[in-house]
């Protein structure tokens, strides 16, 4: 994967990612974001061709880390939404009392 830093101005830094964004690069991207001397950091994913689970989790948590995501591939957006939906559905504390036991004939 290739990471290119593009300084828009003193306050904004965009990291353009190209290639396969996998767990090997998550730490490098996190380090680059942490060391950025900018108020706002964004990730441009327009040229990302593959994302694994660890990278998907990082992208999904970017908003809480004040990282803007630009040009996110549609399949990654759907994957993030699906993971959030599934984790919410499997939560035993959500008040759902329905059980899926087979009915007797």
Secondary structure, DSSP 8 states (H G I E B T S, - for coil): -EEEEEEEETTEEEEEEEEEE-HHHHHHHHHHHHH--SSEEEEEEEEEEEE-HHHHHHHHHTGGGTEEEES--HHHHHHHHHHHHHHHHT-TTS-----------
